[in-house]
Amino acid sequence: MTSSSAKTKTSQILTAPSSSVHIVPRTYTEEETQKIEALREYADSLRLPETDPYYPWEARWLADKGCAERYMRAAKFKLDDAKRRIAGTLEWRREFKPELIPPEDVRVESETGKIILNGFDINGRPIITMHPGRENTKTSDRQLRHLIYVLERAIDLMPSGQDSLVIIVDYRSTTLRTNPSISVAAKVLTILQHHYVERLGRAIVVHLPFILQFFYKGISPFLDPITRDKMRFNPDLKELIPDDHLDAELGGSYAYEFDPDIYWDSLIKHVCFF
């Protein structure tokens, strides 16, 4: 007989990893550590003046111990390349100001549950699940801002020692009309690969209908080899996500039922700075 806990539905999101998760911190050689420090010093030299309104947010981003580490890993420890990359992201963040996106400005994009931040994988990485079939708005900058908002919140939820996340794209009920265009997907991929470097731990695609396989062929040229290597199509999710964090609809025991108000209020309660 199935336990009642496995049957009980809940609308509360999971904001901490399963108790079964053990996170192993990254280690670096002495030479790699020296290069990371050199990049950190370079990035600090580019800081905005303290009189700039965005200075506290930029200082907070640069103060993240893993920031320089991620850019060095992305550049395969080539210092000049890492400098170019981190300078480009500083410029982008000053223009986009991702930390300052007001929740109410993007809340409408969350109302159908097309993008949900909820749960953690076996490595303690926050999970963002995308449901293209639940699209409720037309293509706009607000859609992109909502995705960036969710990415920032996922980063806020990362436990100590973990600095990447998982994205699951569930194509159930998706049609050609609700699927994002290749141009929109390319724009999103550009931001992820250039300005959230080393944040993607794994990308999982499930229930992809044959008619949409062309979509992945279309975006393939925009995927760098590292990102492409992190993609998995229809894997055994039970091997990647603890049972108590795997949605029952995907084979786990977590019987999550999306409620837009509970979801949004819970997200803000746990991670919002406003």
Backbone as numpy.savetxt, mean C-alpha at the origin, in Angstrom:
# Nx Ny Nz CAx CAy CAz Cx Cy Cz
-18.33 -30.05 13.17 -19.18 -28.84 13.17 -18.30 -27.60 13.17
-18.65 -26.62 12.33 -17.87 -25.40 12.26 -18.11 -24.56 13.50
-17.04 -23.98 14.05 -17.17 -23.18 15.27 -17.97 -21.93 14.99
-18.66 -21.44 16.04 -19.49 -20.25 15.87 -18.66 -19.04 15.54
-17.40 -19.00 16.05 -16.56 -17.84 15.79 -16.22 -17.71 14.31
-16.13 -18.90 13.61 -15.83 -18.87 12.19 -17.02 -18.38 11.39
-18.22 -18.50 11.94 -19.43 -18.10 11.25 -19.82 -16.66 11.54
-19.40 -16.15 12.68 -19.83 -14.83 13.11 -19.25 -13.74 12.23
-20.11 -12.95 11.64 -19.65 -11.87 10.78 -19.28 -10.65 11.62
-18.32 -9.88 11.12 -17.89 -8.67 11.81 -17.58 -7.59 10.79
-17.81 -6.35 11.19 -17.48 -5.22 10.32 -16.28 -4.45 10.87
-15.70 -4.95 11.96 -14.52 -4.31 12.54 -13.27 -4.73 11.76
-12.43 -3.76 11.44 -11.23 -4.07 10.69 -10.11 -4.52 11.62
-9.15 -5.24 11.05 -8.00 -5.73 11.80 -6.86 -4.73 11.64
-6.37 -4.17 12.73 -5.36 -3.11 12.66 -4.02 -3.53 13.26
-3.86 -4.81 13.56 -2.60 -5.34 14.07 -2.42 -6.76 13.53
-1.18 -7.20 13.33 -0.97 -8.55 12.78 -1.50 -9.65 13.70
-1.67 -10.83 13.14 -2.07 -12.00 13.90 -0.98 -12.33 14.92
-1.36 -12.93 16.03 -0.40 -13.30 17.06 0.61 -14.33 16.56
0.30 -14.99 15.46 1.19 -16.02 14.92 2.33 -15.42 14.09
2.27 -14.12 13.81 3.25 -13.47 12.93 4.54 -13.14 13.69
5.67 -13.46 13.07 6.98 -13.10 13.61 7.72 -12.31 12.55
8.07 -11.07 12.86 8.73 -10.19 11.90 10.24 -10.23 12.11
10.97 -10.51 11.03 12.43 -10.56 11.09 12.98 -9.26 10.49
13.65 -8.43 11.31 14.21 -7.16 10.80 15.27 -7.38 9.73
15.41 -6.42 8.83 16.44 -6.51 7.80 17.81 -6.21 8.40
18.84 -6.77 7.81 20.21 -6.47 8.23 21.01 -6.04 7.00
22.07 -5.24 7.24 22.88 -4.72 6.14 24.37 -4.92 6.45
25.15 -5.00 5.38 26.60 -5.09 5.55 27.14 -3.73 5.96
28.38 -3.68 6.36 29.00 -2.41 6.76 29.03 -1.44 5.59
29.36 -1.93 4.40 29.40 -1.06 3.22 28.01 -0.52 2.89
26.99 -1.38 2.97 25.63 -0.94 2.70 25.18 0.10 3.72
25.54 -0.11 4.97 25.17 0.84 6.03 25.81 2.20 5.78
27.04 2.21 5.32 27.72 3.48 5.03 27.02 4.23 3.90
26.60 3.49 2.89 25.89 4.13 1.77 24.52 4.65 2.22
23.85 3.92 3.08 22.56 4.37 3.61 22.73 5.67 4.38
23.79 5.75 5.19 24.06 6.97 5.95 24.38 8.13 5.02
25.11 7.86 3.96 25.45 8.91 3.00 24.19 9.45 2.33
23.28 8.56 2.00 22.02 8.99 1.38 21.19 9.77 2.38
21.17 9.35 3.62 20.40 10.06 4.65 20.92 11.49 4.81
22.24 11.64 4.82 22.83 12.98 4.94 22.48 13.84 3.73
22.51 13.23 2.55 22.15 13.96 1.33 20.70 14.42 1.39
19.79 13.53 1.77 18.37 13.88 1.84 18.13 14.99 2.86
18.83 14.92 3.99 18.69 15.97 5.01 19.14 17.32 4.48
20.11 17.32 3.57 20.61 18.58 3.01 19.58 19.23 2.08
18.59 18.46 1.66 17.56 18.98 0.75 16.31 19.46 1.49
16.31 19.35 2.80 15.11 19.70 3.58 14.64 21.12 3.32
13.34 21.28 3.40 12.74 22.61 3.33 13.19 23.44 4.53
13.14 24.75 4.43 13.45 25.59 5.61 12.37 25.41 6.67
12.73 25.58 7.92 11.77 25.36 9.01 10.58 26.29 8.94
10.69 27.37 8.21 9.59 28.33 8.09 8.52 27.85 7.10
8.84 26.84 6.31 7.87 26.33 5.33 6.78 25.54 6.06
5.50 25.77 5.74 4.40 25.06 6.41 4.48 23.54 6.29
5.09 23.06 5.21 5.16 21.61 5.02 6.39 21.00 5.71
7.24 21.81 6.29 8.47 21.33 6.89 8.26 20.20 7.91
7.31 20.32 8.86 7.15 19.25 9.86 6.85 17.89 9.25
6.07 17.89 8.16 5.69 16.63 7.53 6.86 16.04 6.76
7.63 16.91 6.09 8.81 16.43 5.38 9.85 15.90 6.37
10.03 16.61 7.48 10.99 16.18 8.50 10.58 14.82 9.07
9.29 14.63 9.25 8.78 13.36 9.78 9.06 12.23 8.80
8.85 12.48 7.51 9.09 11.46 6.49 10.58 11.09 6.43
11.45 12.11 6.49 12.88 11.85 6.42 13.40 11.18 7.70
12.72 11.41 8.82 13.16 10.85 10.10 12.91 9.36 10.18
12.07 8.84 9.31 11.81 7.40 9.29 13.11 6.66 9.00
13.52 5.82 9.92 14.80 5.11 9.80 14.89 4.33 8.49
13.77 3.80 8.04 13.79 2.96 6.85 13.75 3.73 5.54
13.57 5.05 5.61 13.42 5.83 4.38 14.64 5.69 3.47
15.80 6.04 3.96 17.02 5.94 3.16 17.31 4.49 2.79
16.99 3.58 3.69 17.23 2.16 3.42 16.44 1.71 2.19
15.16 2.09 2.11 14.33 1.67 0.99 14.84 2.22 -0.33
15.28 3.48 -0.34 15.76 4.08 -1.59 17.09 3.45 -2.02
17.92 3.07 -1.05 19.16 2.39 -1.41 18.87 1.00 -1.97
17.93 0.29 -1.37 17.58 -1.03 -1.89 17.01 -0.92 -3.30
16.13 0.08 -3.50 15.52 0.26 -4.83 16.58 0.57 -5.88
17.62 1.28 -5.47 18.69 1.66 -6.40 19.80 0.61 -6.44
19.56 -0.54 -5.78 20.55 -1.61 -5.73 21.88 -1.11 -5.20
21.79 -0.19 -4.23 22.92 0.37 -3.50 23.88 1.17 -4.40
23.31 1.75 -5.46 24.05 2.71 -6.27 23.68 4.10 -5.75
24.61 4.75 -5.08 24.32 5.97 -4.35 23.78 7.09 -5.24
24.39 7.31 -6.38 23.92 8.40 -7.26 22.48 8.18 -7.70
22.14 6.94 -8.02 20.77 6.63 -8.43 19.81 6.84 -7.26
20.22 6.43 -6.08 19.37 6.61 -4.90 19.15 8.09 -4.61
20.17 8.91 -4.79 20.03 10.36 -4.58 19.00 10.94 -5.56
19.10 10.52 -6.80 18.16 11.01 -7.82 16.73 10.61 -7.46
16.57 9.39 -7.02 15.24 8.88 -6.69 14.64 9.63 -5.49
15.41 9.79 -4.44 14.86 10.41 -3.23 14.60 11.90 -3.44
15.41 12.55 -4.26 15.17 13.96 -4.58 13.87 14.11 -5.36
13.61 13.17 -6.27 12.37 13.21 -7.04 11.15 13.02 -6.16
11.25 12.13 -5.17 10.12 11.90 -4.27 9.89 13.11 -3.37
10.95 13.74 -2.90 10.78 14.95 -2.07 10.02 16.01 -2.85
10.37 16.16 -4.12 9.68 17.15 -4.97 8.21 16.78 -5.13
7.95 15.49 -5.37 6.56 15.03 -5.53 5.76 15.22 -4.25
6.31 14.88 -3.10 5.59 15.00 -1.84 5.30 16.46 -1.49
6.20 17.35 -1.83 5.96 18.78 -1.57 4.78 19.28 -2.40
4.61 18.74 -3.59 3.50 19.15 -4.45 2.21 18.45 -4.05
2.28 17.14 -3.80 1.07 16.34 -3.53 0.62 16.43 -2.07
1.59 16.57 -1.15 1.33 16.62 0.30 0.40 15.48 0.75
0.84 14.25 0.60 -0.02 13.10 0.90 -0.49 13.02 2.35
0.31 13.52 3.29 -0.10 13.47 4.70 -1.26 14.40 5.01
-1.48 15.38 4.14 -2.46 16.42 4.43 -3.76 16.26 3.66
-4.00 15.09 3.11 -5.28 14.84 2.43 -6.37 14.73 3.49
-7.35 15.64 3.51 -8.42 15.56 4.51 -9.28 14.33 4.29
-9.55 13.53 5.32 -10.34 12.32 5.15 -11.68 12.56 4.46
-12.36 13.64 4.83 -13.69 13.89 4.26 -13.63 14.20 2.77
-12.47 14.64 2.28 -12.33 14.95 0.86 -12.38 13.69 -0.01
-12.02 12.55 0.57 -11.96 11.32 -0.22 -12.91 10.24 0.29
-13.68 10.56 1.30 -14.54 9.54 1.92 -15.51 8.90 0.93
-16.06 9.67 0.01 -17.03 9.14 -0.94 -16.44 7.98 -1.75
-15.13 8.00 -1.95 -14.48 6.95 -2.71 -14.43 5.62 -1.94
-14.68 5.68 -0.65 -14.60 4.47 0.18 -15.95 3.81 0.40
-17.02 4.43 -0.06 -18.36 4.03 0.36 -18.82 2.66 -0.14
-18.22 2.16 -1.22 -18.62 0.84 -1.72 -17.61 -0.25 -1.36
-16.50 0.15 -0.73 -15.48 -0.83 -0.37 -14.64 -1.27 -1.55
-14.43 -0.37 -2.49 -13.62 -0.75 -3.66 -12.14 -0.84 -3.32
-11.72 -0.13 -2.27 -10.36 -0.24 -1.75 -10.47 -0.32 -0.23
-10.02 -1.43 0.35 -10.16 -1.63 1.79 -8.81 -1.97 2.40
-8.43 -1.23 3.42 -7.24 -1.52 4.20 -7.67 -2.32 5.42
-7.25 -3.59 5.46 -7.77 -4.46 6.51 -6.94 -5.75 6.58
-6.36 -6.05 7.74 -5.66 -7.29 7.94 -4.18 -7.25 7.57
-3.47 -8.37 7.88 -2.03 -8.46 7.66 -1.67 -9.85 7.15
-0.59 -9.94 6.38 -0.18 -11.24 5.86 0.74 -11.95 6.85
1.32 -13.07 6.45 2.14 -13.87 7.35 3.44 -13.18 7.75
3.80 -12.11 7.03 5.00 -11.34 7.35 4.69 -10.04 8.10
3.42 -9.88 8.49 3.02 -8.67 9.21 2.84 -7.46 8.32
2.63 -7.70 7.03 2.43 -6.58 6.11 0.94 -6.24 6.00
0.58 -4.95 6.14 -0.83 -4.57 5.98 -1.34 -4.95 4.59
-2.62 -5.30 4.52 -3.23 -5.74 3.26 -4.21 -4.69 2.75
-4.00 -4.25 1.53 -4.96 -3.40 0.83 -5.64 -4.26 -0.22
-6.96 -4.42 -0.11 -7.70 -5.22 -1.09 -8.50 -4.30 -2.00
-8.32 -4.48 -3.28 -9.02 -3.68 -4.27 -10.10 -4.52 -4.94
-11.29 -3.95 -5.08 -12.42 -4.60 -5.74 -12.88 -3.71 -6.90
-12.26 -3.82 -8.07 -12.64 -2.95 -9.20 -14.12 -3.02 -9.54
-14.76 -4.15 -9.27 -16.18 -4.29 -9.58 -17.08 -3.42 -8.73
-16.54 -2.82 -7.68 -17.33 -1.96 -6.79 -17.15 -0.47 -7.12
-16.59 -0.18 -8.27 -16.35 1.22 -8.64 -17.64 2.04 -8.54
-17.54 3.22 -7.91 -18.73 4.04 -7.69 -18.58 5.48 -8.17
-17.42 5.83 -8.72 -17.22 7.21 -9.17 -16.51 7.21 -10.52
-16.52 8.37 -11.17 -15.83 8.52 -12.44 -14.35 8.83 -12.19
-13.54 8.53 -13.19 -12.11 8.79 -13.08 -11.85 10.24 -12.73
-11.05 10.48 -11.69 -10.77 11.85 -11.25 -9.52 11.85 -10.38
-9.03 13.06 -10.09 -7.89 13.18 -9.19 -8.25 12.70 -7.79
-9.53 12.80 -7.44 -9.95 12.35 -6.11 -9.76 10.85 -5.94
-9.96 10.09 -7.01 -9.72 8.65 -6.93 -8.26 8.37 -6.59
-7.37 9.09 -7.23 -5.95 8.91 -6.97 -5.60 9.35 -5.55
-6.18 10.46 -5.11 -5.93 10.95 -3.76 -6.43 9.95 -2.71
-7.55 9.29 -3.01 -8.06 8.28 -2.09 -7.09 7.11 -1.97
-6.56 6.66 -3.10 -5.60 5.56 -3.05 -4.36 5.96 -2.26
-3.86 7.18 -2.51 -2.69 7.66 -1.77 -3.00 7.76 -0.28
-4.21 8.23 0.04 -4.62 8.31 1.44 -4.56 6.93 2.10
-5.08 5.92 1.41 -5.07 4.56 1.96 -3.64 4.04 2.09
-2.79 4.33 1.12 -1.38 3.91 1.20 -0.71 4.51 2.43
-0.97 5.79 2.67 -0.37 6.46 3.83 -0.87 5.84 5.13
-2.15 5.48 5.16 -2.69 4.86 6.37 -2.12 3.45 6.57
-1.88 2.73 5.47 -1.27 1.41 5.57 0.13 1.53 6.17
0.86 2.56 5.76 2.19 2.79 6.31 2.10 3.08 7.81
1.09 3.84 8.20 0.90 4.13 9.63 0.67 2.86 10.44
0.05 1.86 9.83 -0.29 0.62 10.53 0.84 -0.41 10.53
1.90 -0.15 9.79 2.98 -1.13 9.71 3.62 -1.34 11.08
3.72 -2.59 11.52 4.34 -2.86 12.82 5.85 -2.63 12.76
6.47 -2.51 13.90 7.92 -2.30 13.96 8.66 -3.42 13.25
9.61 -3.04 12.39 10.39 -4.02 11.66 9.84 -4.37 10.30
8.64 -3.88 9.98 8.03 -4.15 8.68 7.79 -2.83 7.95
8.19 -2.74 6.68 8.01 -1.48 5.96 7.39 -1.67 4.58
6.75 -2.83 4.35 6.08 -3.04 3.07 4.66 -3.53 3.28
3.90 -3.57 2.21 2.49 -3.94 2.28 2.14 -4.92 1.18
0.91 -5.43 1.25 0.39 -6.37 0.26 -0.82 -5.74 -0.42
-0.90 -5.87 -1.72 -2.09 -5.43 -2.45 -2.73 -6.66 -3.10
-4.01 -6.86 -2.80 -4.79 -7.93 -3.44 -5.81 -7.27 -4.36
-5.86 -7.69 -5.60 -6.87 -7.20 -6.54 -7.84 -8.35 -6.80
-9.07 -8.20 -6.33 -10.10 -9.24 -6.47 -11.05 -8.81 -7.59
-11.03 -9.56 -8.68 -11.78 -9.16 -9.86 -13.20 -9.73 -9.94
-13.70 -10.28 -8.86 -15.09 -10.75 -8.89 -16.03 -9.60 -9.23
-16.95 -9.84 -10.12 -17.98 -8.90 -10.57 -17.43 -7.71 -11.35
-16.15 -7.75 -11.72 -15.58 -6.66 -12.50 -15.97 -6.80 -13.97
-16.25 -5.66 -14.60 -16.59 -5.63 -16.02 -15.64 -4.68 -16.73
-15.72 -4.65 -18.05 -14.90 -3.70 -18.80 -15.22 -2.26 -18.41
-16.46 -2.02 -18.01 -16.87 -0.66 -17.63 -16.27 -0.24 -16.31
-16.21 -1.16 -15.33 -15.72 -0.79 -14.00 -14.21 -0.91 -13.88
-13.57 -1.66 -14.77 -12.12 -1.81 -14.68 -11.43 -0.50 -15.03
-10.39 -0.10 -14.30 -9.69 1.15 -14.62 -9.02 1.07 -15.98
-8.85 2.21 -16.61 -8.19 2.24 -17.91 -6.70 1.98 -17.73
-6.05 1.60 -18.81 -4.61 1.36 -18.75 -3.87 2.64 -18.42
-4.34 3.79 -18.91 -3.67 5.06 -18.62 -3.75 5.41 -17.13
-4.89 5.14 -16.51 -5.03 5.39 -15.07 -4.13 4.45 -14.28
-4.14 3.19 -14.68 -3.30 2.20 -14.00 -1.82 2.55 -14.12
-1.43 3.05 -15.29 -0.04 3.43 -15.51 0.36 4.59 -14.59
-0.56 5.54 -14.41 -0.28 6.67 -13.53 -0.10 6.21 -12.09
-0.97 5.30 -11.66 -0.87 4.76 -10.30 0.45 4.00 -10.13
0.79 3.17 -11.12 2.02 2.39 -11.04 3.25 3.30 -10.97
3.21 4.39 -11.72 4.34 5.33 -11.71 4.55 5.89 -10.31
3.46 6.29 -9.66 3.57 6.84 -8.31 4.07 5.78 -7.32
3.52 4.58 -7.42 3.93 3.50 -6.52 5.41 3.18 -6.69
5.85 3.04 -7.92 7.22 2.61 -8.19 8.24 3.71 -7.95
7.86 4.97 -8.15 8.81 6.07 -8.00 8.80 6.70 -6.61
7.63 6.75 -5.98 7.52 7.52 -4.74 7.13 6.71 -3.51
6.82 5.43 -3.71 6.61 4.52 -2.58 7.51 3.30 -2.80
8.79 3.60 -3.03 9.75 2.56 -3.39 9.89 1.53 -2.26
9.97 0.29 -2.66 10.14 -0.83 -1.73 8.99 -0.96 -0.73
7.86 -0.33 -1.01 6.69 -0.47 -0.14 5.84 -1.68 -0.53
5.90 -2.07 -1.78 5.10 -3.21 -2.23 5.85 -4.51 -1.94
5.30 -5.29 -1.01 5.91 -6.57 -0.70 5.43 -7.68 -1.61
4.13 -7.61 -1.93 3.55 -8.63 -2.82 2.27 -8.06 -3.45
2.05 -8.39 -4.72 0.81 -8.02 -5.41 0.12 -9.30 -5.85
-1.13 -9.46 -5.45 -1.87 -10.68 -5.70 -3.12 -10.37 -6.53
-3.33 -11.14 -7.59 -4.51 -10.98 -8.43 -5.33 -12.26 -8.35
-6.61 -12.13 -8.00 -7.49 -13.31 -7.92 -8.76 -13.07 -8.74
-9.33 -14.17 -9.20 -10.59 -14.16 -9.96 -10.52 -13.27 -11.20
-9.39 -13.30 -11.88 -9.25 -12.48 -13.09 -9.95 -13.16 -14.26
-10.99 -12.52 -14.82 -11.70 -13.13 -15.95 -10.85 -13.06 -17.22
-11.07 -14.00 -18.11 -10.27 -14.09 -19.34 -10.34 -12.79 -20.13
-11.52 -12.16 -20.13 -11.71 -10.96 -20.95 -10.84 -9.79 -20.49
-10.35 -9.84 -19.23 -9.54 -8.74 -18.71 -8.04 -9.05 -18.70
-7.66 -10.19 -19.24 -6.24 -10.52 -19.24 -5.44 -9.54 -20.09
-6.11 -8.94 -21.07 -5.44 -7.94 -21.92 -4.97 -6.76 -21.09
-5.68 -6.47 -19.99 -5.35 -5.32 -19.14 -3.93 -5.46 -18.60
-3.58 -6.66 -18.14 -2.24 -6.86 -17.59 -1.17 -6.89 -18.67
-1.55 -7.29 -19.87 -0.61 -7.18 -20.98 -0.37 -5.70 -21.31
-1.43 -4.90 -21.14 -1.33 -3.48 -21.45 -0.48 -2.71 -20.46
-0.53 -3.11 -19.19 0.24 -2.37 -18.18 1.63 -2.96 -17.97
1.89 -4.11 -18.57 3.18 -4.77 -18.39 4.38 -3.87 -18.71
4.32 -3.04 -19.77 5.46 -2.17 -20.06 5.74 -1.14 -18.97
4.74 -0.86 -18.12 4.92 0.13 -17.06 5.42 -0.50 -15.75
5.56 -1.81 -15.74 6.02 -2.52 -14.54 7.53 -2.71 -14.59
8.23 -2.26 -13.54 9.65 -2.57 -13.51 9.82 -4.04 -13.15
10.96 -4.64 -13.46 11.15 -6.08 -13.22 10.92 -6.50 -11.78
11.28 -5.64 -10.83 11.11 -5.98 -9.42 9.64 -6.08 -9.07
8.84 -5.11 -9.54 7.40 -5.13 -9.29 6.77 -6.34 -9.97
7.16 -6.61 -11.19 6.60 -7.74 -11.93 6.89 -9.06 -11.19
8.06 -9.16 -10.59 8.44 -10.38 -9.88 7.62 -10.58 -8.61
7.05 -9.49 -8.09 6.26 -9.58 -6.86 4.80 -9.95 -7.11
4.41 -10.04 -8.37 3.03 -10.33 -8.71 2.75 -11.83 -8.70
1.58 -12.20 -8.17 1.15 -13.58 -8.16 -0.31 -13.64 -8.63
-0.62 -14.58 -9.52 -1.98 -14.75 -10.02 -2.59 -16.01 -9.42
-3.71 -15.84 -8.73 -4.46 -16.93 -8.12 -3.59 -17.88 -7.27
-2.79 -17.32 -6.35 -1.99 -18.20 -5.49 -2.87 -18.82 -4.40
-2.31 -19.74 -3.64 -3.01 -20.29 -2.48 -2.87 -19.28 -1.35
-3.92 -18.51 -1.11 -3.85 -17.43 -0.12 -3.63 -17.94 1.29
-3.98 -19.19 1.54 -3.78 -19.74 2.88 -2.30 -19.88 3.22
-1.46 -19.88 2.19 -0.02 -19.95 2.41 0.58 -18.56 2.65
-0.20 -17.51 2.36 0.33 -16.15 2.42 -0.30 -15.30 3.51
-1.49 -15.68 3.98 -2.22 -14.87 4.95 -2.70 -15.78 6.08
-2.50 -15.38 7.35 -3.00 -16.20 8.46 -4.50 -16.41 8.34
-4.98 -17.57 8.74 -6.39 -17.92 8.60 -7.30 -16.89 9.24
-6.90 -16.35 10.42 -7.76 -15.39 11.11 -7.71 -14.00 10.51
-6.89 -13.80 9.46 -6.85 -12.52 8.73 -7.28 -12.68 7.28
-7.55 -13.91 6.87 -7.97 -14.17 5.49 -9.48 -14.15 5.40
-10.01 -13.28 4.55 -11.45 -13.14 4.38 -12.09 -14.49 4.07
-13.24 -14.73 4.69 -13.95 -16.00 4.49 -14.27 -16.23 3.02
-14.52 -15.16 2.28 -14.83 -15.30 0.85 -13.62 -15.74 0.05
-12.44 -15.62 0.66 -11.22 -16.05 -0.02 -10.65 -17.32 0.61
-11.45 -17.94 1.49 -11.05 -19.23 2.04 -10.62 -19.25 3.49
-10.64 -18.08 4.15 -10.21 -18.01 5.54 -11.37 -18.05 6.52
-11.07 -17.77 7.80 -12.10 -17.80 8.84 -12.54 -16.41 9.28
-11.96 -15.37 8.66 -12.30 -13.99 9.01 -13.53 -13.57 8.21
-14.70 -13.64 8.82 -15.96 -13.35 8.12 -16.24 -11.86 8.14
-15.50 -11.14 7.32 -15.64 -9.68 7.29 -16.82 -9.26 6.44
-17.60 -8.33 6.98 -18.75 -7.77 6.27 -18.56 -6.26 6.20
-18.37 -5.74 5.00 -18.07 -4.32 4.84 -19.25 -3.45 5.22
-18.97 -2.48 6.10 -19.93 -1.45 6.46 -19.20 -0.12 6.29
-19.64 0.75 5.38 -18.87 1.96 5.06 -18.62 2.88 6.25
-19.61 3.04 7.12 -19.43 3.94 8.27 -18.47 3.35 9.30
-18.66 2.08 9.63 -17.78 1.43 10.61 -16.35 1.39 10.09
-16.20 1.05 8.81 -14.87 0.98 8.21 -14.16 2.32 8.30
-14.81 3.36 7.83 -14.16 4.67 7.78 -13.86 5.21 9.18
-14.82 5.08 10.08 -14.63 5.55 11.45 -13.51 4.78 12.14
-13.44 3.47 11.89 -12.39 2.65 12.50 -11.02 3.04 11.97
-10.95 3.30 10.68 -9.68 3.67 10.06 -9.17 4.99 10.64
-10.05 5.95 10.75 -9.65 7.26 11.27 -9.29 7.15 12.75
-10.04 6.38 13.49 -9.78 6.22 14.93 -8.39 5.71 15.21
-7.93 4.78 14.37 -6.67 4.14 14.63 -5.45 4.88 14.08
-5.62 5.59 12.95 -4.43 6.10 12.31 -4.47 7.55 11.87
-5.58 8.22 11.99 -5.67 9.58 11.46 -5.01 10.58 12.38
-4.33 11.59 11.78 -3.64 12.62 12.55 -4.51 13.84 12.80
-5.69 13.89 12.21 -6.49 15.12 12.28 -7.39 15.14 13.51
